[in-house]
Amino acid sequence: MLRLPLSVPILAALALGACGDRAQDADPARREDAAAPAATARVEAQESATLRAVKRRGRLNCGVHEGLVGFAYTDNRGQWRGFDVDFCRALAAAVLGDPDAVRFVPLSNRDRLAAVRDGRVDVLWRNTSWTMTRDVSDGVAFAGVNYFDGQGFLVRRSLNLTSATELNGARVCVQGSSTSQLNLADWFRQRGIAYEPVVFPGEEEARQAYAREECDAFTADVSALAAARTTLANPEQHAILPDVISKEPLGPITRRGDEGWTAVVRWTLNGLILGEELGVTQAVARGRAEPRDPRARRLLGLDGDFGPMLGLKRSWARDALASGGHYGEIFERNVGTDSPLDLARGLNAQWNAEPGGLMYALPIR
């Protein structure tokens, strides 16, 4: 009788086992079952400490400006309104299913980042520029950009100025310890123009000093200047010069080290931007229509499990959109042509608009 070497049966067994593995891999149901534990682990990893805390208390703590018309302010009934406020409500809707489950925490320029770092707020949605120093050294994380701004100058029309280059020797009111103060110094130094900075601890104090004519010009982000002009006694007597001297990408901020929570904020913002691109309005989100566009179906939670990837419900983006509409609706209502600020979309137009802007949602897929 022929004797096979010992290694042959072992190799044969290994070959049969390998065939069995291939047979199992060929079965989609088996592959899906095998992948399920990994997928579950991936979802659980996104359940961040901040997200757990927000769900446990049933309320989002959102840091906002102390009072900036169009962006964050209280109306005559004491209700918070504004562009940034609507993003806070959308985030609360995405996480908790309730846009009113928000505690608004008004923060000054000086303590806004500290409030994020020490956990007094879960997210800061306040006009704060994304800079390298803040991103690298301040212990916070930027989740995206919801407003592309730039620094400008507010002046009295009676001065008959057409450009900031004509501010030679002018007194310029500015908020101290801010990017505005640094940009101001850079811009005048680069052009060799003399000026006198009149520095105040806060933007509100700088605006009030300008109103009292303690300076010839007031400098801040153009959006803040538009808001400030509406509060002056005779807004039509003041003009924002065409010069924009800096890039100011404004966006939501979270505490560094909680990537899962930063992802929740980032994708909620992206969902609102994508909603405008796809025509998913507040009315659509609140209705029962089921669009055929696969991108809209993923956004509304009809296809895929994108919400659970974040530790949220499948309807997270639908809930956010239903709270106050998509990005364009939020913009127009608070700071655009339907508002007292009457700001053009400009850089904040969608990337595929005519004319196009910089708003570009990351794909949900």
DRENBAVEX-529938 format. One line per 5 residues: number of its first residue (from 1); their letters; for each residue x, y, z of N, C-alpha, C. Coordinates in steps of 0.001 Angstrom, whole numbers, always signed. Layout:
NUM) a) X,Y,Z,X,Y,Z,X,Y,Z  ...
end
This chain:
1) mlrlp) +852,-1186,+0,+0,+0,+0,+883,+1231,+0  +516,+2152,-851,+1313,+3359,-965,+1072,+4240,+252  +2133,+4666,+873,+2014,+5559,+2038,+2304,+6996,+1600  +1360,+7859,+1893,+1574,+9273,+1601,+2427,+9901,+2684  +3245,+10808,+2334,+3991,+11531,+3376,+3011,+12227,+4309
6) lsvpi) +3429,+12381,+5556,+2553,+12989,+6578,+2079,+14375,+6162  +2926,+15075,+5442,+2596,+16458,+5091,+1450,+16553,+4105  +1234,+15489,+3320,+186,+15562,+2292,-1205,+15656,+2897  -1581,+14763,+3877,-2926,+14916,+4484,-3116,+16278,+5127  -2042,+16762,+5761,-2160,+18079,+6416,-2423,+19155,+5391
11) laala) -1661,+19090,+4271,-1863,+20085,+3216,-3258,+19973,+2624  -3723,+18700,+2483,-5065,+18495,+1933,-6126,+19106,+2842  -5926,+18901,+4154,-6888,+19462,+5111,-6889,+20979,+5057  -5677,+21527,+4963,-5568,+22980,+4865,-6259,+23490,+3615  -6065,+22730,+2511,-6681,+23146,+1251,-8196,+23116,+1361
16) lgacg) -8719,+22024,+2000,-10170,+21943,+2180,-10690,+23074,+3038  -9898,+23400,+4100,-10306,+24505,+4972,-10326,+25803,+4213  -9300,+25961,+3357,-9242,+27191,+2577,-10424,+27275,+1630  -10781,+26132,+1012,-11938,+26105,+120,-13193,+26490,+887  -13275,+25962,+2135,-14432,+26294,+2957,-14513,+27768,+3227
21) draqd) -13358,+28425,+3498,-13352,+29858,+3738,-13817,+30608,+2511  -13329,+30150,+1331,-13727,+30828,+109,-15221,+30669,-133  -15731,+29484,+196,-17171,+29256,+21,-17964,+30183,+926  -17465,+30342,+2156,-18154,+31244,+3095,-18095,+32676,+2599  -16899,+33082,+2060,-16751,+34439,+1562,-17666,+34687,+373
26) adpar) -17960,+33616,-368,-18813,+33792,-1547,-20258,+34040,-1165  -20630,+33759,+79,-22002,+33941,+542,-22140,+35346,+1125  -22876,+36264,+452,-22989,+37643,+948,-23542,+37724,+2362  -24491,+36845,+2685,-25097,+36898,+4025,-24057,+36602,+5084  -23199,+35599,+4811,-22161,+35242,+5776,-21157,+36386,+5916
31) redaa) -20813,+37015,+4753,-19863,+38131,+4813,-20432,+39268,+5651  -21719,+39545,+5482,-22355,+40634,+6231,-22352,+40339,+7718  -22649,+39052,+8078,-22645,+38670,+9484,-21247,+38815,+10069  -20245,+38435,+9283,-18875,+38501,+9783,-18446,+39940,+9977  -18966,+40825,+9115,-18560,+42233,+9208,-19323,+42978,+10283
36) apaat) -20446,+42426,+10737,-21303,+43147,+11678,-20603,+43557,+12962  -19827,+42662,+13623,-19176,+43082,+14862,-18254,+44270,+14664  -17520,+44295,+13533,-16608,+45409,+13270,-17393,+46696,+13087  -18520,+46589,+12357,-19340,+47779,+12137,-19891,+48302,+13449  -20337,+47383,+14317,-20869,+47785,+15615,-19803,+48478,+16448
41) arvea) -18605,+47924,+16428,-17510,+48535,+17182,-17221,+49926,+16667  -17366,+50099,+15333,-17086,+51397,+14753,-18107,+52416,+15222  -19377,+52007,+15287,-20431,+52905,+15750,-20217,+53271,+17215  -19913,+52288,+18049,-19743,+52542,+19472,-18559,+53464,+19730  -17543,+53405,+18889,-16364,+54242,+19091,-16705,+55717,+18929
46) qesat) -17790,+56009,+18142,-18161,+57393,+17911,-18991,+57971,+19069  -19445,+57150,+19971,-20258,+57608,+21098,-19343,+58327,+22078  -19141,+59598,+21853,-18158,+60379,+22596,-18644,+60725,+24000  -17704,+61169,+24830,-18042,+61576,+26195,-18986,+62774,+26177  -18747,+63729,+25285,-19618,+64901,+25205,-21007,+64511,+24734
51) lravk) -21069,+63635,+23732,-22373,+63190,+23231,-23154,+62477,+24322  -22478,+61635,+25096,-23160,+60950,+26204,-23671,+61951,+27225  -22852,+62977,+27517,-23256,+63982,+28504,-24465,+64777,+28027  -24479,+65150,+26758,-25606,+65901,+26198,-26878,+65066,+26250  -26780,+63791,+25857,-27957,+62914,+25886,-28455,+62701,+27314
56) rrgrl) -27511,+62557,+28244,-27887,+62300,+29638,-28631,+63492,+30237  -28132,+64708,+29977,-28790,+65882,+30562,-30001,+66318,+29747  -30091,+65859,+28491,-31234,+66199,+27663,-31227,+67632,+27187  -30019,+68205,+27109,-29929,+69608,+26705,-28541,+69883,+26152  -28477,+70711,+25115,-27212,+71147,+24544,-26847,+72496,+25132
61) ncgvh) -25608,+72635,+25611,-25104,+73928,+26072,-24307,+74566,+24934  -24855,+75633,+24376,-24280,+76237,+23172,-23794,+77655,+23466  -22500,+77899,+23281,-21932,+79221,+23495,-22193,+80124,+22302  -22668,+81342,+22575,-23000,+82290,+21512,-22512,+83687,+21892  -22623,+84605,+20952,-22257,+86006,+21191,-23188,+86602,+22245
66) eglvg) -22697,+87580,+22964,-23520,+88232,+23991,-24668,+89033,+23382  -24493,+89474,+22156,-25548,+90239,+21499,-25056,+90837,+20196  -25294,+90148,+19083,-24879,+90627,+17767,-26064,+90447,+16831  -26650,+91563,+16418,-27844,+91539,+15580,-27608,+90658,+14354  -28574,+89790,+14089,-28477,+88906,+12940,-27815,+87578,+13254
71) faytd) -26960,+87544,+14254,-26199,+86333,+14542,-26591,+85684,+15863  -26669,+86457,+16927,-27096,+85920,+18225,-27556,+87088,+19092  -28842,+87133,+19382,-29397,+88218,+20177,-30752,+87770,+20718  -31247,+88472,+21722,-32568,+88162,+22272,-33581,+89179,+21766  -34760,+88687,+21399,-35798,+89585,+20894,-36566,+90221,+22047
76) nrgqw) -37647,+90909,+21730,-38429,+91611,+22752,-39060,+90685,+23777  -39197,+89409,+23427,-39768,+88434,+24353,-38691,+87643,+25089  -37429,+88034,+24872,-36341,+87349,+25545,-35919,+86052,+24880  -36422,+85802,+23645,-36077,+84593,+22916,-34816,+84810,+22084  -33929,+83808,+22099,-32710,+83900,+21305,-33032,+83737,+19828
81) rgfdv) -32433,+84613,+19003,-32615,+84589,+17563,-31261,+84755,+16882  -31206,+84390,+15593,-30017,+84690,+14819,-29418,+83512,+14073  -28494,+83806,+13209,-27806,+82848,+12351,-27138,+81749,+13172  -26284,+82135,+14119,-25599,+81143,+14944,-26577,+80395,+15845  -27579,+81090,+16324,-28591,+80473,+17186,-29316,+79350,+16445
86) dfcra) -29625,+79575,+15164,-30313,+78545,+14390,-29450,+77300,+14197  -28135,+77485,+14109,-27252,+76319,+14003,-27219,+75555,+15328  -27271,+76273,+16438,-27351,+75599,+17742,-28618,+74760,+17824  -29732,+75318,+17388,-31007,+74601,+17432,-30975,+73376,+16511  -30354,+73537,+15347,-30260,+72407,+14417,-29439,+71275,+15029
91) laaav) -28362,+71623,+15738,-27532,+70605,+16377,-28316,+69901,+17487  -29088,+70657,+18258,-29911,+70048,+19309,-30938,+69103,+18706  -31502,+69491,+17563,-32477,+68630,+16891,-31822,+67347,+16402  -30605,+67464,+15851,-29898,+66288,+15341,-29560,+65313,+16462  -29162,+65845,+17620,-28702,+64996,+18726,-29853,+64527,+19604
96) lgdpd) -30781,+65428,+19905,-31831,+65135,+20880,-33229,+65067,+20284  -33349,+65420,+18994,-34659,+65404,+18361,-35528,+66577,+18744  -34952,+67588,+19413,-35727,+68734,+19890,-34907,+70011,+19716  -35282,+70899,+18787,-34515,+72125,+18565,-34568,+73102,+19731  -35491,+72897,+20632,-35602,+73794,+21789,-34823,+73288,+23000
101) avrfv) -34195,+72126,+22875,-33428,+71575,+23999,-32024,+72176,+24017  -31992,+73504,+24106,-30719,+74234,+24082,-30673,+75238,+25221  -29536,+75309,+25868,-29258,+76393,+26813,-28215,+77281,+26155  -28600,+78522,+25856,-27687,+79453,+25214,-26829,+80148,+26270  -25523,+80094,+26075,-24572,+80672,+27030,-23863,+81848,+26354
106) plsnr) -24244,+83096,+26689,-23578,+84255,+26081,-22145,+84380,+26591  -21211,+84528,+25665,-19786,+84560,+26014,-19093,+85762,+25384  -18203,+86368,+26152,-17408,+87480,+25634,-16265,+86944,+24784  -15635,+87837,+24059,-14487,+87458,+23242,-13378,+86861,+24104  -13233,+87382,+25310,-12118,+86982,+26179,-12277,+85568,+26724
111) drlaa) -13510,+85161,+27064,-13669,+83854,+27720,-14309,+82786,+26849  -14502,+83061,+25560,-15211,+82109,+24691,-14474,+80785,+24532  -13162,+80811,+24297,-12428,+79562,+24090,-12228,+78804,+25397  -12033,+79544,+26493,-11890,+78902,+27799,-13163,+78147,+28164  -14309,+78698,+27782,-15582,+78036,+28082,-15692,+76693,+27369
116) vrdgr) -15098,+76591,+26190,-15090,+75314,+25464,-14135,+74339,+26140  -12943,+74821,+26458,-11927,+73939,+27043,-12357,+73364,+28381  -13002,+74175,+29230,-13350,+73679,+30566,-14733,+73029,+30624  -15393,+72901,+29474,-16647,+72164,+29418,-17886,+72942,+29818  -17779,+74262,+29969,-18977,+75046,+30284,-19975,+75030,+29132
121) vdvlw) -19465,+74879,+27917,-20340,+74732,+26754,-19893,+73495,+25974  -20834,+72871,+25292,-20533,+71696,+24475,-19992,+72105,+23121  -20424,+73260,+22653,-19982,+73780,+21361,-20063,+75294,+21408  -19150,+75938,+20713,-19162,+77399,+20587,-19562,+77734,+19166  -20696,+78399,+19023,-21131,+78844,+17702,-21211,+80363,+17776
126) rntsw) -20062,+80990,+17667,-19921,+82435,+17846,-18882,+82927,+16856  -19030,+84131,+16323,-18125,+84604,+15269,-16665,+84548,+15724  -16031,+83406,+15457,-14644,+83160,+15850,-13892,+82613,+14642  -12798,+83270,+14285,-12052,+82904,+13076,-11170,+81679,+13306  -11130,+80818,+12322,-10282,+79629,+12324,-8874,+80053,+11926
131) tmtrd) -7973,+80088,+12880,-6587,+80462,+12622,-5662,+79328,+13050  -4423,+79381,+12613,-3467,+78328,+12950,-3207,+78284,+14455  -3045,+79454,+15072,-2767,+79491,+16514,-3890,+78836,+17303  -5130,+79185,+16986,-6259,+78603,+17702,-6377,+77108,+17432  -6119,+76709,+16212,-6255,+75311,+15844,-5187,+74439,+16482
136) vsdgv) -3986,+74985,+16617,-2854,+74195,+17091,-2592,+74357,+18584  -2759,+75571,+19101,-2271,+75865,+20456,-3337,+76122,+21505  -4586,+76286,+21125,-5595,+76722,+22099,-6463,+75602,+22666  -6142,+74350,+22349,-6873,+73244,+22949,-8291,+73087,+22466  -8582,+73585,+21260,-9926,+73459,+20697,-9831,+72879,+19294
141) afagv) -10987,+72458,+18761,-11041,+71908,+17410,-12141,+72615,+16628  -11840,+72990,+15398,-12840,+73608,+14521,-13535,+72509,+13722  -14856,+72528,+13730,-15627,+71479,+13068,-15988,+71830,+11632  -15719,+73053,+11200,-16050,+73461,+9839,-16199,+74962,+9761  -16667,+75437,+8621,-16892,+76872,+8392,-18345,+77081,+8005
146) nyfdg) -19033,+77935,+8738,-20420,+78229,+8375,-20597,+79659,+7883  -19498,+80437,+7882,-19580,+81802,+7326,-18184,+82263,+6935  -18026,+82570,+5651,-16759,+83124,+5168,-16855,+84641,+5235  -16049,+85228,+6106,-16113,+86660,+6361,-14767,+87302,+6055  -14681,+88589,+6274,-13440,+89320,+6105,-13542,+90626,+6858
151) qgflv) -12427,+91177,+7256,-12425,+92403,+8054,-12534,+93642,+7167  -13349,+94589,+7628,-13538,+95818,+6859,-13597,+97042,+7761  -14095,+98144,+7210,-14143,+99416,+7931,-15515,+100065,+7766  -16052,+100554,+8883,-17288,+101328,+8884,-16919,+102787,+9106  -17407,+103675,+8244,-17079,+105107,+8334,-18339,+105942,+8123
156) rrsln) -18266,+107217,+8455,-19373,+108139,+8211,-19332,+108603,+6753  -20491,+108623,+6132,-20557,+109047,+4733,-20079,+110484,+4562  -20201,+111279,+5615,-19790,+112689,+5524,-18294,+112851,+5277  -17514,+111808,+5537,-16066,+111882,+5291,-15742,+111725,+3808  -16717,+111276,+3018,-16533,+111117,+1571,-15349,+110219,+1223
161) ltsat) -15216,+109111,+1943,-14128,+108170,+1675,-14608,+107093,+705  -13716,+106680,-183,-14035,+105607,-1121,-13177,+104367,-887  -12123,+104505,-73,-11222,+103379,+184,-10562,+103555,+1542  -10204,+102451,+2151,-9505,+102501,+3442,-8107,+103088,+3311  -7563,+103115,+2103,-6234,+103716,+1918,-6263,+105220,+2171
166) elnga) -7469,+105792,+2270,-7616,+107223,+2539,-7703,+107521,+4033  -7504,+106492,+4859,-7593,+106667,+6315,-6258,+107099,+6926  -5422,+107738,+6185,-4112,+108177,+6687,-4286,+109115,+7882  -3695,+108735,+9019,-3787,+109536,+10229,-5104,+109379,+10976  -5958,+108471,+10557,-7281,+108318,+11166,-7210,+107576,+12492
171) rvcvq) -8199,+107861,+13346,-8379,+107100,+14578,-9321,+105932,+14267  -8881,+104730,+14600,-9655,+103547,+14248,-10001,+102761,+15506  -11281,+102633,+15785,-11735,+101854,+16934,-11644,+100361,+16607  -11097,+99577,+17547,-10911,+98150,+17322,-10959,+97406,+18651  -11402,+96174,+18578,-11416,+95319,+19765,-10022,+94787,+20028
176) gssts) -9579,+94882,+21286,-8245,+94417,+21643,-8185,+92911,+21799  -6978,+92370,+21794,-6720,+90941,+21954,-7540,+90118,+20961  -7578,+90577,+19718,-8365,+89920,+18678,-7575,+89870,+17385  -8035,+89014,+16473,-7410,+88986,+15153,-7631,+90320,+14441  -8733,+91010,+14765,-8999,+92310,+14137,-7886,+93311,+14432
181) qlnla) -7416,+93342,+15666,-6337,+94262,+16033,-5042,+93900,+15298  -4747,+92610,+15194,-3530,+92171,+14509,-3606,+92454,+13012  -4766,+92169,+12409,-4932,+92430,+10972,-4802,+93910,+10662  -5364,+94730,+11540,-5312,+96186,+11356,-3863,+96668,+11314  -3070,+96215,+12271,-1658,+96620,+12327,-909,+96146,+11084
186) dwfrq) -1149,+94900,+10668,-478,+94361,+9477,-810,+95177,+8240  -2097,+95489,+8062,-2540,+96156,+6840,-1959,+97557,+6720  -1995,+98335,+7792,-1452,+99695,+7731,+69,+99686,+7617  +716,+98767,+8323,+2182,+98697,+8252,+2641,+98322,+6849  +1953,+97377,+6221,+2331,+96944,+4875,+2250,+98095,+3870
191) rgiay) +1311,+99014,+4075,+1115,+100116,+3137,+1789,+101407,+3568  +2421,+101374,+4721,+3118,+102556,+5198,+2186,+103714,+5510  +965,+103389,+5968,-27,+104422,+6283,-87,+104601,+7797  -40,+105845,+8233,-115,+106141,+9666,-1572,+106081,+10135  -1784,+105572,+11351,-3123,+105543,+11927,-2988,+105493,+13447
196) epvvf) -4079,+105768,+14136,-4086,+105732,+15602,-5101,+104690,+16068  -4656,+103536,+16571,-5615,+102540,+17061,-6239,+102988,+18378  -7539,+102896,+18461,-8261,+103200,+19699,-8834,+101864,+20165  -8190,+101255,+21152,-8450,+99866,+21508,-9416,+99753,+22692  -10363,+98814,+22573,-11347,+98566,+23625,-11386,+97065,+23934
201) pgeee) -11790,+96704,+25150,-11794,+95276,+25520,-12791,+94440,+24738  -13866,+95052,+24245,-14885,+94299,+23520,-15346,+95014,+22273  -15972,+94249,+21373,-16471,+94814,+20116,-17585,+95820,+20375  -18430,+95525,+21353,-19535,+96432,+21678,-19020,+97783,+22146  -17982,+97770,+22991,-17402,+99027,+23465,-16794,+99823,+22304
206) arqay) -16169,+99121,+21368,-15579,+99797,+20205,-16676,+100424,+19345  -17791,+99716,+19190,-18897,+100267,+18406,-19490,+101500,+19067  -19662,+101439,+20385,-20227,+102581,+21098,-19308,+103800,+21013  -18006,+103571,+21068,-17047,+104675,+20945,-17137,+105305,+19558  -17312,+104458,+18536,-17483,+104982,+17176,-18753,+105823,+17093
211) areec) -19827,+105357,+17731,-21090,+106092,+17712,-20946,+107448,+18402  -20065,+107518,+19410,-19823,+108785,+20118,-18805,+109662,+19386  -18364,+109201,+18211,-17404,+109914,+17366,-16040,+110074,+18040  -15664,+109057,+18832,-14341,+109050,+19435,-13284,+108513,+18471  -13742,+108056,+17299,-12814,+107598,+16270,-13440,+107859,+14904
216) dafta) -12616,+107801,+13887,-13079,+108090,+12526,-13618,+106855,+11819  -13162,+105703,+12259,-13589,+104451,+11628,-13674,+103359,+12680  -14504,+102364,+12397,-14647,+101199,+13259,-14316,+99983,+12402  -13397,+99138,+12863,-13026,+97958,+12091,-13408,+96676,+12824  -13932,+95727,+12064,-14332,+94411,+12565,-14674,+93574,+11340
221) dvsal) -15153,+92355,+11565,-15623,+91567,+10434,-16770,+92305,+9753  -16864,+92176,+8433,-17890,+92893,+7679,-19290,+92548,+8192  -19518,+91294,+8554,-20834,+90912,+9079,-21140,+91653,+10374  -20122,+91807,+11225,-20315,+92528,+12489,-20539,+94014,+12231  -19882,+94554,+11212,-20086,+95966,+10867,-21514,+96192,+10367
226) aaart) -22020,+95256,+9568,-23395,+95378,+9076,-24379,+95341,+10238  -24094,+94474,+11219,-24955,+94397,+12399,-24849,+95678,+13220  -23633,+96181,+13383,-23417,+97404,+14163,-24124,+98592,+13532  -24101,+98666,+12216,-24721,+99805,+11534,-26222,+99873,+11816  -26888,+98721,+11938,-28326,+98734,+12200,-28663,+99304,+13576
231) tlanp) -27702,+99343,+14488,-27952,+99830,+15848,-27672,+101323,+16001  -27065,+101932,+14993,-26740,+103352,+15076,-27994,+104203,+14877  -27934,+105452,+15376,-29104,+106337,+15328,-29593,+106560,+13901  -28678,+106750,+12957,-29028,+106973,+11557,-28171,+106065,+10680  -28571,+104816,+10531,-27754,+103845,+9800,-27373,+104290,+8398
236) eqhai) -28271,+105012,+7720,-27999,+105422,+6338,-26849,+106431,+6232  -26446,+106997,+7354,-25343,+107963,+7335,-23976,+107301,+7465  -23954,+105982,+7460,-22703,+105242,+7623,-22544,+104240,+6485  -21305,+104002,+6085,-21032,+103102,+4960,-19891,+102149,+5310  -19973,+100951,+4764,-18884,+99975,+4885,-18020,+100119,+3640
241) lpdvi) -16755,+100449,+3824,-15853,+100624,+2697,-15655,+99301,+1952  -15329,+99358,+667,-15208,+98116,-120,-13983,+97276,+214  -13014,+97849,+915,-11788,+97112,+1228,-12057,+95991,+2222  -11613,+94794,+1903,-11652,+93655,+2829,-10200,+93249,+3055  -9728,+93395,+4293,-8284,+93302,+4544,-7833,+91957,+5109
246) skepl) -8752,+90999,+5239,-8346,+89707,+5797,-9321,+88622,+5380  -8947,+87381,+5642,-9837,+86234,+5484,-10246,+85793,+6882  -11551,+85681,+7109,-12061,+85303,+8430,-13053,+84153,+8286  -12561,+82904,+8239,-13478,+81754,+8191,-14042,+81483,+9579  -15337,+81663,+9735,-15987,+81506,+11037,-16696,+80163,+11107
251) gpitr) -16597,+79508,+12247,-17254,+78219,+12364,-17349,+77708,+13779  -18050,+76582,+13961,-18267,+76012,+15293,-17000,+75394,+15868  -16875,+75475,+17195,-15678,+75004,+17886,-16067,+74028,+18986  -15286,+72955,+19100,-15486,+71958,+20151,-14184,+71788,+20930  -14266,+71046,+22016,-13070,+70781,+22815,-12214,+69724,+22120
256) rgdeg) -10914,+69961,+22064,-10020,+69008,+21417,-9973,+67703,+22215  -9843,+66591,+21484,-9722,+65300,+22132,-10988,+64468,+22112  -12093,+65075,+21642,-13347,+64328,+21538,-13754,+64326,+20062  -13043,+63522,+19285,-13245,+63513,+17838,-14656,+63091,+17451  -15258,+62211,+18250,-16614,+61771,+17948,-17607,+62919,+18006
261) wtavv) -17478,+63780,+19009,-18378,+64927,+19133,-18104,+65951,+18038  -16834,+66186,+17733,-16497,+67106,+16647,-17124,+66625,+15347  -17122,+65299,+15128,-17737,+64738,+13930,-19240,+64995,+13907  -19907,+64900,+15053,-21350,+65170,+15118,-21629,+66606,+14683  -20851,+67547,+15206,-21042,+68962,+14852,-20721,+69179,+13375
266) rwtln) -19611,+68609,+12910,-19182,+68787,+11512,-20237,+68283,+10538  -20769,+67077,+10793,-21700,+66497,+9837,-23092,+67104,+9929  -23448,+67658,+11076,-24710,+68403,+11149,-24615,+69648,+10283  -23496,+70366,+10383,-23276,+71543,+9534,-23307,+71141,+8057  -22593,+70063,+7715,-22566,+69613,+6325,-23947,+69210,+5827
271) glilg) -24733,+68613,+6714,-26083,+68227,+6334,-26935,+69424,+5952  -26779,+70539,+6670,-27538,+71751,+6371,-27078,+72373,+5056  -25773,+72330,+4798,-25245,+72863,+3542,-25689,+71991,+2370  -25613,+70679,+2551,-26023,+69748,+1501,-27520,+69855,+1236  -28290,+70135,+2278,-29725,+70300,+2107,-30048,+71381,+1095
276) eelgv) -29313,+72503,+1153,-29550,+73570,+180,-29175,+73112,-1224  -28041,+72455,-1344,-27584,+71993,-2664,-28600,+71063,-3316  -29242,+70222,-2512,-30171,+69222,-3039,-31621,+69685,-3019  -31879,+70909,-2537,-33238,+71417,-2491,-34094,+70804,-1401  -33448,+70295,-343,-34189,+69727,+781,-34465,+70853,+1773
281) tqava) -35600,+71503,+1622,-35977,+72632,+2461,-36560,+72156,+3788  -36883,+73112,+4638,-37542,+72781,+5900,-38875,+72087,+5643  -39610,+72570,+4635,-40907,+71972,+4308,-40748,+70530,+3836  -39722,+70280,+3022,-39480,+68922,+2540,-39121,+68005,+3703  -38246,+68495,+4601,-37818,+67686,+5743,-38981,+67368,+6668
286) rgrae) -39928,+68281,+6772,-41085,+68060,+7648,-42169,+67217,+6987  -42101,+67074,+5664,-43111,+66321,+4947,-42801,+64836,+4899  -43603,+64135,+4127,-43468,+62682,+4038,-42964,+62226,+2673  -42637,+63171,+1815,-42176,+62808,+473,-40861,+62032,+557  -40715,+61064,-325,-39499,+60273,-392,-38832,+60533,-1737
291) prdpr) -37802,+61391,-1771,-37155,+61738,-3047,-36489,+60537,-3696  -36325,+60611,-5009,-35657,+59547,-5740,-34144,+59723,-5747  -33680,+60963,-5608,-32240,+61240,-5616,-31578,+60470,-4474  -30645,+59568,-4763,-30014,+58782,-3691,-29264,+59642,-2681  -28770,+60805,-3110,-28071,+61689,-2167,-29051,+62256,-1144
296) arrll) -30221,+62657,-1630,-31240,+63188,-728,-31784,+62087,+184  -31897,+60881,-340,-32391,+59773,+473,-31417,+59461,+1608  -30099,+59505,+1310,-29116,+59283,+2377,-29182,+60413,+3405  -29343,+61649,+2925,-29419,+62804,+3822,-30616,+62698,+4764  -31734,+62239,+4249,-32955,+62175,+5049,-33069,+60898,+5870
301) gldgd) -32078,+60026,+5768,-32101,+58806,+6571,-32945,+57701,+5993  -33334,+57841,+4720,-34157,+56816,+4082,-33313,+55637,+3618  -32062,+55894,+3299,-31125,+54845,+2890,-29864,+54941,+3737  -29312,+53806,+4105,-28056,+53800,+4838,-28236,+54061,+6329  -27154,+53844,+7069,-27149,+54045,+8519,-26102,+55085,+8906
306) fgpml) -26220,+56265,+8318,-25207,+57297,+8551,-25356,+57956,+9920  -26585,+58092,+10406,-26775,+58618,+11753,-26127,+57749,+12810  -26382,+56426,+12786,-25755,+55546,+13763,-24235,+55583,+13740  -23623,+55923,+12599,-22171,+56071,+12577,-21710,+57139,+13556  -22587,+58127,+13793,-22270,+59233,+14696,-22800,+58999,+16106
311) glkrs) -23526,+57894,+16302,-24175,+57665,+17583,-25519,+58343,+17662  -26109,+58683,+16484,-27393,+59377,+16421,-28425,+58519,+15705  -29658,+59019,+15657,-30714,+58323,+14923,-30491,+58456,+13420  -31139,+57591,+12659,-31033,+57690,+11200,-31592,+59018,+10698  -32531,+59591,+11438,-33200,+60832,+11003,-32474,+62088,+11469
316) warda) -31230,+61972,+11916,-30510,+63115,+12496,-30503,+64337,+11573  -30183,+64151,+10290,-30107,+65284,+9372,-31499,+65812,+9040  -32466,+64898,+8884,-33842,+65337,+8650,-34326,+66205,+9811  -34039,+65792,+11030,-34452,+66557,+12205,-33790,+67929,+12235  -32499,+67975,+11865,-31780,+69251,+11839,-32387,+70189,+10803
321) lasgg) -32686,+69664,+9617,-33269,+70474,+8550,-34685,+70919,+8901  -35433,+70056,+9563,-36803,+70398,+9934,-36857,+71504,+10980  -35786,+71667,+11748,-35799,+72650,+12836,-35811,+74086,+12327  -35079,+74376,+11248,-35016,+75760,+10771,-34659,+75891,+9308  -34655,+74771,+8592,-34358,+74830,+7171,-32896,+74573,+6853
326) hygei) -32587,+74579,+5561,-31212,+74345,+5138,-30378,+75624,+5272  -29118,+75542,+4893,-28196,+76670,+5074,-28732,+77956,+4449  -29226,+77867,+3221,-29717,+79066,+2546,-30889,+79706,+3261  -31797,+78890,+3780,-32944,+79428,+4514,-32489,+80123,+5790  -31541,+79522,+6483,-31001,+80126,+7709,-30310,+81449,+7383
331) fernv) -29530,+81470,+6307,-28804,+82681,+5914,-29767,+83817,+5572  -30690,+83555,+4660,-31577,+84626,+4192,-32439,+85180,+5316  -32917,+84322,+6167,-33805,+84746,+7246,-33100,+85663,+8248  -31836,+85380,+8530,-31141,+86084,+9608,-30223,+87216,+9157  -29497,+87013,+8056,-28510,+88022,+7660,-28609,+88408,+6196
336) gtdsp) -29412,+87710,+5408,-29488,+87952,+3973,-30493,+89023,+3591  -30999,+88911,+2385,-31874,+89954,+1841,-33222,+90033,+2541  -33594,+88986,+3287,-34850,+89026,+4040,-34659,+89573,+5450  -33474,+90100,+5731,-33163,+90581,+7082,-32723,+92045,+7046  -32705,+92710,+8209,-32219,+94100,+8260,-30761,+94251,+7827
341) ldlar) -29941,+93192,+7948,-28535,+93309,+7564,-28374,+93364,+6052  -29261,+92694,+5322,-29279,+92730,+3853,-27911,+92392,+3246  -27268,+91337,+3764,-25966,+90926,+3249,-26133,+90016,+2035  -25311,+90246,+1019,-25321,+89382,-153,-24668,+88049,+210  -25014,+86990,-516,-24405,+85696,-241,-22900,+85736,-498
346) glnaq) -22464,+86327,-1590,-21034,+86461,-1854,-20298,+85136,-1752  -19251,+85112,-930,-18460,+83901,-741,-19278,+82782,-107  -20387,+83136,+533,-21199,+82139,+1223,-22279,+81524,+335  -22189,+81785,-965,-23079,+81117,-1905,-22599,+79683,-2113  -23505,+78831,-2573,-23137,+77458,-2880,-22100,+77426,-4004
351) wnaep) -21264,+76413,-4003,-20196,+76290,-4986,-20719,+76219,-6416  -21941,+75702,-6601,-22485,+75544,-7941,-23532,+76597,-8277  -23590,+77677,-7492,-24549,+78748,-7756,-24001,+79663,-8856  -24828,+80606,-9304,-24395,+81611,-10276,-24662,+82991,-9716  -23638,+83753,-9298,-22218,+83368,-9260,-21931,+82420,-8101
356) gglmy) -20912,+81613,-8266,-20577,+80613,-7266,-19846,+81177,-6065  -19967,+80468,-4945,-19278,+80852,-3717,-18401,+79717,-3223  -18132,+79707,-1916,-17229,+78724,-1314,-17948,+77638,-530  -19278,+77732,-402,-20002,+76738,+377,-20066,+75404,-371  -19495,+74397,+245,-19318,+73097,-420,-19478,+72011,+654
361) alpir) -20530,+71235,+551,-20778,+70203,+1557,-19972,+68943,+1251  -19420,+68344,+2285,-18758,+67046,+2133,-19807,+65994,+1816  -19483,+65004,+1009,-20493,+64008,+621,-20875,+63073,+1761  -22151,+62802,+1866,-22664,+61812,+2818,-22886,+60523,+2046  -21978,+59590,+2217,-22098,+58303,+1527,-21184,+57288,+2172
end
